[in-house]
Amino acid sequence: MLRPIVAGLSLLSLATLAAVPAHAADADEAFFKTVFGRWSGPGEIVAGKYKGTKFVCDLSGLQPEKAIGMSLDGSCRVGMFSQPMNATFTKGGSSYKGTFLDGSGGKGLDIVSGDVSGNKVVVGLDRKQLKGAMVARLQEKDKLSITISVQVAGELVPVIGMTLKRDETVKRASLAD
């Protein structure tokens, strides 16, 4: 159950770089440079069977090689139980594509769309009949809010909320940029 919970977060996570207008690619790349690094913090399931379940995640955001986007790696923990988390999403054309865990062909999710606008990224999530979205918003330089929603009867219903803070104990090369 924890895998789908953090799926959108590892978003906060996408295929190959294609030709896009330079200004759009530059704006997306600038956003991702602000979120690379190590992030940790609490989250909670806010709807559904596991409503009220709290968890804590520790994730590292890295720049994919030769692409605009992000790779995430880390884990989320509920009590004594820890679940590895990983995702990759990259720009392909005018959108983003990628996978969370092993994608919808396994036990994960596919990232089927995405858009960066200002201080936030929105990605579309897909696994068989499950459709949803993850919104990650950089509220402050070191504070990232994430909401994962699923489509129910044509409406997006929030099911997971997280607030991550940058872990300053890990120095990032991109901070010097």
C-alpha positions in Angstrom: 0.0 0.0 0.0 2.9 2.4 0.7 4.1 2.2 -2.9 1.0 3.9 -4.4 1.0 6.4 -1.6 4.4 7.8 -2.4 4.0 7.2 -6.2 3.0 10.7 -7.0 5.8 12.1 -4.8 8.5 10.1 -6.4 7.3 12.3 -8.4 8.0 13.7 -7.1 9.9 11.3 -10.6 10.0 10.8 -15.8 12.0 9.3 -20.7 14.3 11.3 -23.2 14.9 14.9 -24.0 13.4 16.0 -27.3 13.5 19.2 -29.2 11.6 21.9 -27.3 11.7 25.7 -27.4 14.9 26.9 -25.6 13.0 29.2 -23.2 10.6 26.5 -22.1 13.5 24.0 -21.6 15.5 26.6 -19.7 12.5 27.4 -17.4 11.9 23.7 -16.6 15.6 23.1 -16.1 15.8 26.2 -13.7 12.9 24.7 -11.6 14.6 21.3 -11.3 17.9 22.9 -10.2 16.0 24.4 -7.3 14.7 20.9 -6.1 17.8 18.7 -6.6 19.2 17.5 -3.3 18.0 15.6 -0.2 14.5 16.0 1.1 12.8 14.5 4.2 9.6 14.9 6.1 6.2 13.6 7.1 3.2 12.7 5.1 -0.3 11.4 5.7 -2.9 9.5 3.9 -5.9 11.8 4.0 -8.6 9.7 2.3 -9.5 6.1 1.7 -9.1 2.8 3.6 -5.8 3.9 5.2 -6.9 7.4 6.1 -4.9 8.8 9.0 -1.8 6.7 8.3 1.3 8.8 8.9 4.6 8.1 7.2 8.1 9.7 6.9 10.1 9.9 3.7 13.8 10.5 3.0 14.5 11.1 -0.7 17.4 12.3 -2.9 16.6 14.2 -6.1 19.2 13.9 -8.8 19.6 15.3 -12.3 19.1 12.6 -15.0 22.1 12.3 -17.3 21.6 14.5 -20.5 17.9 15.2 -19.8 15.6 17.7 -18.2 13.7 16.1 -15.3 14.5 14.4 -12.1 15.4 11.0 -10.6 14.4 10.2 -7.0 15.8 7.6 -4.8 15.2 6.8 -1.1 12.6 5.3 1.2 9.4 6.0 3.1 8.7 4.5 6.5 5.5 3.6 8.4 6.5 2.7 12.0 9.2 0.0 11.8 8.5 -0.8 8.1 10.4 0.8 5.4 9.7 0.8 1.6 12.3 1.7 -1.0 11.1 4.4 -3.3 12.5 5.4 -6.7 11.2 7.2 -9.8 12.5 8.9 -12.9 10.8 11.4 -15.1 12.2 13.3 -18.0 11.0 15.7 -20.6 10.0 14.2 -24.0 8.6 16.8 -26.4 6.3 19.2 -24.6 5.5 16.8 -21.6 7.1 14.4 -19.2 7.2 10.6 -19.1 8.6 8.1 -16.6 8.0 5.5 -14.0 7.6 5.1 -10.3 9.1 1.9 -9.0 8.8 -0.6 -11.9 6.0 1.2 -13.7 2.4 -0.1 -14.3 3.7 -3.3 -15.8 4.9 -4.2 -12.3 3.8 -2.9 -8.9 4.4 0.8 -9.7 2.9 3.6 -11.7 3.5 5.2 -15.0 4.1 8.9 -15.2 2.2 9.8 -18.4 2.3 13.6 -18.5 3.7 16.6 -16.8 4.1 20.3 -16.8 6.4 22.8 -14.9 4.9 26.2 -14.2 6.7 28.7 -12.0 7.4 27.0 -8.6 5.4 23.8 -9.2 5.4 20.6 -11.3 2.2 18.6 -12.0 2.5 15.1 -13.3 -0.2 12.6 -14.5 -0.2 9.2 -12.9 -1.6 6.0 -14.5 -2.0 2.3 -13.4 -4.6 0.3 -15.2 -8.0 1.9 -14.1 -6.3 4.2 -11.6 -5.7 7.7 -12.9 -4.4 10.6 -10.8 -2.0 13.5 -10.5 0.8 14.6 -8.2 1.5 18.3 -7.6 4.8 19.3 -6.0 5.1 23.0 -5.1 8.3 24.6 -3.9 6.8 26.9 -1.2 10.1 28.2 0.1 13.7 27.6 -0.9 13.8 24.6 1.5 10.1 23.5 1.7 8.3 21.3 -0.8 4.6 20.5 -0.5 3.3 17.5 -2.3 -0.3 16.4 -2.9 -1.3 13.2 -4.6 -4.9 12.9 -5.9 -6.8 10.1 -7.7 -9.7 10.4 -10.1 -13.0 9.3 -8.5 -16.2 9.8 -10.6 -14.5 12.3 -12.8 -13.1 14.4 -10.0 -9.5 14.6 -8.5 -9.7 13.7 -4.8 -6.6 14.4 -2.6 -5.5 11.1 -1.0 -1.9 11.9 0.2 -0.3 15.1 1.5 3.4 15.6 2.4 5.6 18.4 3.5 9.3 17.8 2.8 12.2 20.0 4.0 15.6 20.2 2.4 18.2 18.2 4.4 21.1 20.8 4.7 23.5 18.2 6.1 24.0 17.0 2.5 25.8 19.6 0.4 24.7 19.9 -3.2 26.9 21.0 -6.1 23.9 22.9 -7.7 23.7 25.2 -4.7 26.9 26.8 -5.8 25.4 27.6 -9.3 
